[in-house]
Amino acid sequence: MESPPDSAKAQAPANNLQTDPVRAAALFEQSVEIMERLRAPGGCPWDREQSFDTIRKYTLEEAYEVFDAIERRDFPHLAEELGDLLLQVLFYAEMAANEGHFTVSEVLDHLNRKLIRRHPHVFGEEASRAAGNEAVVDAAVAGSSAAVLRNWEEIKAAEKANAAGAASRLDSVQRAMPALAEAAKLGSKAAKAGFDWPHWRDLLPKLAEETAELEAEAAAAEKLQGGPTRDPAVEAEVGDLLFTVVNLGRHLGVDAEMALRGCNLRFRQRFREMERASALPLEELPPADLEALWVDAKRKLAAGRARVEASTAGDQP
């Protein structure tokens, strides 16, 4: 496939870093060669033993480490984490090549064709069609991001129509998503078909219902096997409860993933404050003392945030 014309290349501001395509290509080639050597006979025993199933958990971890670096605006660390994420791509591609499925060249070709196919306003309608676009869209977006997204969805829909027929409108929700995000999108898709709770308050009785069902299953498992650990029925009920909470968040305009990340951060801060405030290791304290430390940590951190917010408000013009 031909490279995009020079006229299509974005003109970056003078203070932006400029990528050297030749150096980037050479470094990428070196990375591919390193990965190939690690997996080859005489390479790294650990790398050679890995499979798609053993590596996939690391992919999720690396993606979240990229997410964390972005949230902290730690750009030096972000560069390193993006490299680790790219390693996952190279690892999968090399394993696929070893098994005769595809190579990293096919990965890049799919990516390049998709980008050109879905950006007719940048690369031109002729290049977009040559890359596989069969949708009829208006490439004259006049700088409108809304028009770009509309075209993107129409081109994407045409791609799906040419693939195997979808059995359900939910098939458009990728299974390979974080579970909370997948739950939110499934609920949103179902809502467009009218299958939804009319109001966020209607989910509160559903929460109570799911909690009661979880309690019943956990109690039954505890009675039969001495504990509910790893019981499939208990796991299913926990899933139902989480799904309901995610959809409550959707009705309230709250992203469940971001809400949980915020909760996790607050827990870290409060627990750290408990450790700092306690004269003894926490494991040596009775439950009542732990609860008192937790309440005090929440109070101190809340007071600290209030002071910061008041100070920031005072700085406003």
C-alpha positions as CSV (number, residue, x, y, z in Angstrom):
1,M,0.0,0.0,0.0
2,E,1.3,3.4,-0.9
3,S,2.3,5.9,1.8
4,P,-0.1,8.9,2.4
5,P,0.8,12.0,0.4
6,D,2.9,14.6,2.0
7,S,0.0,17.1,1.8
8,A,-1.9,14.8,4.2
9,K,0.7,15.0,6.9
10,A,-0.3,17.2,9.8
11,Q,1.9,20.3,10.4
12,A,2.9,20.2,14.0
13,P,3.6,23.3,16.0
14,A,7.3,24.4,16.2
15,N,7.6,23.5,19.9
16,N,6.5,19.9,19.4
17,L,8.9,17.0,19.3
18,Q,9.3,15.6,15.8
19,T,9.5,11.9,15.1
20,D,12.3,10.7,12.9
21,P,10.6,8.1,10.8
22,V,13.8,6.5,9.7
23,R,15.1,6.0,13.2
24,A,11.7,4.9,14.5
25,A,11.5,2.3,11.7
26,A,15.1,1.1,12.5
27,L,14.3,0.7,16.2
28,F,11.0,-1.1,15.5
29,E,12.9,-3.5,13.2
30,Q,15.4,-4.1,16.0
31,S,12.5,-4.8,18.5
32,V,11.0,-7.3,16.1
33,E,14.4,-9.0,15.7
34,I,14.9,-9.1,19.5
35,M,11.5,-10.7,20.0
36,E,12.2,-13.3,17.3
37,R,15.6,-14.2,18.9
38,L,14.0,-14.5,22.4
39,R,11.5,-17.0,21.0
40,A,13.9,-18.9,18.7
41,P,15.8,-22.1,19.7
42,G,18.6,-21.1,22.0
43,G,16.7,-18.0,23.1
44,C,15.1,-17.3,26.4
45,P,13.6,-20.4,28.1
46,W,10.8,-18.4,29.8
47,D,9.8,-16.6,26.6
48,R,9.8,-19.8,24.6
49,E,7.4,-21.4,27.1
50,Q,4.8,-18.7,26.9
51,S,1.5,-19.0,25.1
52,F,-1.4,-16.7,24.3
53,D,-3.1,-17.8,27.5
54,T,-0.1,-17.2,29.7
55,I,0.7,-13.8,28.3
56,R,-2.8,-12.2,28.2
57,K,-2.9,-11.3,31.9
58,Y,0.3,-9.3,31.4
59,T,-1.3,-7.4,28.6
60,L,-4.1,-6.2,30.9
61,E,-1.6,-5.2,33.5
62,E,0.5,-3.2,31.0
63,A,-2.5,-1.4,29.7
64,Y,-3.5,-0.3,33.2
65,E,0.1,0.8,33.9
66,V,-0.1,3.0,30.9
67,F,-3.4,4.3,32.2
68,D,-1.8,5.0,35.6
69,A,1.1,6.9,34.1
70,I,-1.3,9.1,32.1
71,E,-3.4,9.9,35.2
72,R,-0.2,10.9,37.0
73,R,1.1,12.8,34.0
74,D,4.4,10.9,34.5
75,F,5.6,11.2,30.9
76,P,9.0,9.7,31.3
77,H,7.4,6.7,32.9
78,L,4.7,6.7,30.2
79,A,7.3,6.3,27.5
80,E,8.6,3.2,29.3
81,E,5.1,1.8,29.9
82,L,4.1,2.3,26.2
83,G,7.2,0.3,25.3
84,D,6.1,-2.5,27.6
85,L,2.6,-2.4,26.0
86,L,4.2,-2.6,22.5
87,L,6.2,-5.6,23.8
88,Q,2.9,-7.4,24.2
89,V,2.0,-6.8,20.6
90,L,5.4,-8.1,19.4
91,F,5.0,-11.1,21.7
92,Y,1.6,-12.1,20.3
93,A,2.7,-11.5,16.7
94,E,5.8,-13.6,17.1
95,M,3.8,-16.4,18.8
96,A,1.3,-16.2,15.9
97,A,4.1,-16.4,13.4
98,N,5.5,-19.4,15.2
99,E,2.2,-21.2,14.8
100,G,1.7,-20.1,11.2
101,H,-1.2,-17.7,11.7
102,F,0.2,-14.2,10.8
103,T,3.2,-12.0,11.3
104,V,3.7,-8.5,12.6
105,S,3.6,-7.3,9.0
106,E,-0.1,-8.3,8.8
107,V,-0.7,-6.5,12.1
108,L,0.8,-3.2,10.8
109,D,-1.0,-3.6,7.4
110,H,-4.4,-4.0,9.1
111,L,-3.7,-1.0,11.2
112,N,-2.5,1.2,8.3
113,R,-5.4,0.3,6.1
114,K,-7.9,0.9,8.8
115,L,-6.6,4.4,9.6
116,I,-6.6,5.4,5.9
117,R,-10.0,3.7,5.3
118,R,-11.6,5.6,8.2
119,H,-10.0,9.0,7.5
120,P,-11.2,9.9,4.0
121,H,-11.1,13.6,5.1
122,V,-7.4,13.3,5.6
123,F,-6.1,10.9,3.0
124,G,-8.8,11.4,0.4
125,E,-11.8,9.4,-0.7
126,E,-9.9,7.5,-3.4
127,A,-7.2,6.3,-0.9
128,S,-10.0,5.5,1.6
129,R,-11.8,3.3,-1.0
130,A,-8.5,1.6,-2.0
131,A,-8.0,0.7,1.7
132,G,-11.4,-1.0,1.8
133,N,-14.0,1.7,2.6
134,E,-17.4,0.8,1.1
135,A,-19.5,3.4,3.0
136,V,-20.7,6.5,1.2
137,V,-19.7,9.4,3.5
138,D,-19.1,13.1,3.0
139,A,-15.3,13.7,3.3
140,A,-15.8,17.4,3.6
141,V,-16.0,17.6,7.4
142,A,-15.0,21.3,7.6
143,G,-13.1,20.8,10.8
144,S,-16.0,19.2,12.6
145,S,-15.0,16.4,15.0
146,A,-18.7,15.4,15.2
147,A,-18.7,14.9,11.4
148,V,-15.5,12.9,11.7
149,L,-17.1,10.6,14.3
150,R,-20.2,10.2,12.2
151,N,-18.2,9.1,9.2
152,W,-16.1,6.8,11.3
153,E,-19.2,5.0,12.6
154,E,-20.7,4.7,9.1
155,I,-17.4,3.3,7.7
156,K,-17.1,0.9,10.7
157,A,-20.7,-0.2,10.3
158,A,-20.0,-1.0,6.6
159,E,-17.0,-3.1,7.6
160,K,-19.2,-5.0,10.1
161,A,-21.9,-5.6,7.5
162,N,-19.4,-7.1,5.1
163,A,-18.1,-9.5,7.9
164,A,-20.1,-12.4,9.3
165,G,-23.7,-11.3,10.1
166,A,-24.2,-10.2,13.6
167,A,-26.7,-12.2,15.6
168,S,-27.3,-9.5,18.1
169,R,-26.9,-5.8,18.4
170,L,-24.8,-6.5,21.5
171,D,-22.2,-8.1,19.3
172,S,-20.9,-4.6,18.6
173,V,-19.8,-4.4,22.2
174,Q,-16.3,-5.8,22.3
175,R,-15.9,-8.8,24.7
176,A,-12.2,-7.8,25.1
177,M,-12.9,-4.8,27.3
178,P,-12.5,-4.3,31.1
179,A,-15.6,-5.9,32.6
180,L,-17.0,-2.7,34.1
181,A,-16.7,-0.9,30.8
182,E,-18.3,-3.8,29.0
183,A,-21.2,-3.9,31.4
184,A,-21.9,-0.2,30.9
185,K,-21.9,-0.5,27.1
186,L,-24.1,-3.5,27.2
187,G,-26.6,-1.7,29.4
188,S,-26.4,1.3,27.1
189,K,-27.0,-0.8,24.0
190,A,-29.9,-2.6,25.6
191,A,-31.4,0.7,26.7
192,K,-31.6,1.8,23.0
193,A,-34.0,-1.2,22.5
194,G,-36.1,0.0,25.4
195,F,-34.8,-2.7,27.7
196,D,-33.8,-0.5,30.7
197,W,-34.9,0.9,34.0
198,P,-37.0,4.1,33.5
199,H,-35.2,6.0,36.3
200,W,-32.2,5.6,38.5
201,R,-34.4,5.2,41.5
202,D,-35.8,2.0,40.0
203,L,-32.4,0.4,40.3
204,L,-32.3,0.8,44.1
205,P,-34.9,-2.1,44.7
206,K,-32.9,-4.1,42.2
207,L,-29.8,-3.6,44.2
208,A,-31.6,-4.9,47.3
209,E,-32.9,-7.8,45.4
210,E,-29.5,-8.8,44.1
211,T,-28.0,-8.4,47.5
212,A,-30.6,-10.7,49.0
213,E,-29.9,-13.3,46.3
214,L,-26.2,-13.1,47.0
215,E,-26.8,-13.5,50.7
216,A,-29.0,-16.6,50.1
217,E,-26.5,-18.3,47.8
218,A,-23.5,-17.5,50.1
219,A,-25.4,-18.9,53.1
220,A,-26.4,-22.0,51.2
221,A,-22.8,-22.6,50.1
222,E,-21.5,-22.1,53.6
223,K,-24.0,-24.6,54.9
224,L,-23.2,-27.2,52.3
225,Q,-19.4,-26.9,52.0
226,G,-18.3,-24.9,55.0
227,G,-17.7,-21.7,53.1
228,P,-18.8,-19.8,49.9
229,T,-15.3,-19.6,48.5
230,R,-15.1,-20.1,44.7
231,D,-18.7,-21.3,44.6
232,P,-20.0,-20.7,41.0
233,A,-23.5,-19.7,42.2
234,V,-22.0,-17.1,44.6
235,E,-19.7,-15.8,41.8
236,A,-22.8,-15.4,39.5
237,E,-24.7,-13.5,42.1
238,V,-21.7,-11.2,42.8
239,G,-21.6,-10.6,39.0
240,D,-25.3,-9.7,39.0
241,L,-24.8,-7.3,41.8
242,L,-21.9,-5.6,40.1
243,F,-23.8,-5.4,36.8
244,T,-26.7,-3.6,38.6
245,V,-24.3,-1.1,40.2
246,V,-22.6,-0.4,36.9
247,N,-26.0,0.4,35.3
248,L,-27.0,2.6,38.3
249,G,-23.8,4.5,37.6
250,R,-24.7,4.8,33.9
251,H,-28.1,6.3,34.9
252,L,-26.4,8.8,37.1
253,G,-23.8,9.7,34.5
254,V,-21.0,8.1,36.5
255,D,-18.3,5.9,34.7
256,A,-18.1,2.8,37.0
257,E,-14.4,2.2,36.1
258,M,-13.4,5.8,37.0
259,A,-15.6,5.7,40.1
260,L,-13.8,2.5,41.3
261,R,-10.4,3.9,40.5
262,G,-11.2,6.9,42.6
263,C,-12.4,4.7,45.4
264,N,-9.2,2.6,45.2
265,L,-7.1,5.7,45.5
266,R,-9.1,6.9,48.6
267,F,-8.7,3.5,50.2
268,R,-4.9,3.6,49.6
269,Q,-4.7,7.1,51.2
270,R,-6.8,6.2,54.2
271,F,-5.0,2.9,54.8
272,R,-1.7,4.6,54.6
273,E,-2.9,7.2,57.1
274,M,-4.0,4.3,59.4
275,E,-0.5,2.8,59.2
276,R,1.1,6.1,59.9
277,A,-1.1,6.9,62.9
278,S,-0.9,3.5,64.6
279,A,1.8,2.9,67.2
280,L,1.5,-0.8,66.7
281,P,1.4,-2.9,63.5
282,L,-2.2,-3.0,62.3
283,E,-2.4,-6.8,62.5
284,E,-1.9,-6.5,66.3
285,L,-4.9,-4.3,66.8
286,P,-8.5,-5.4,67.7
287,P,-11.3,-4.7,65.2
288,A,-12.6,-1.8,67.2
289,D,-9.2,0.0,67.1
290,L,-8.9,-0.6,63.4
291,E,-12.3,0.9,62.8
292,A,-11.4,3.9,65.0
293,L,-8.2,4.5,63.0
294,W,-10.2,4.2,59.7
295,V,-12.8,6.8,60.8
296,D,-10.0,9.1,62.0
297,A,-8.1,8.7,58.7
298,K,-11.2,9.6,56.7
299,R,-11.8,12.7,58.8
300,K,-8.2,13.9,58.5
301,L,-8.0,13.4,54.8
302,A,-11.4,15.0,54.3
303,A,-10.3,18.0,56.3
304,G,-7.1,18.2,54.3
305,R,-9.0,18.2,51.0
306,A,-11.4,20.9,52.3
307,R,-8.4,23.1,53.2
308,V,-6.9,22.6,49.7
309,E,-10.2,23.4,48.0
310,A,-10.7,26.5,50.1
311,S,-7.2,27.7,49.3
312,T,-7.8,27.1,45.6
313,A,-11.1,28.9,45.7
314,G,-9.4,31.8,47.4
315,D,-6.9,32.1,44.5
316,Q,-9.7,32.4,41.9
317,P,-10.2,36.0,40.5
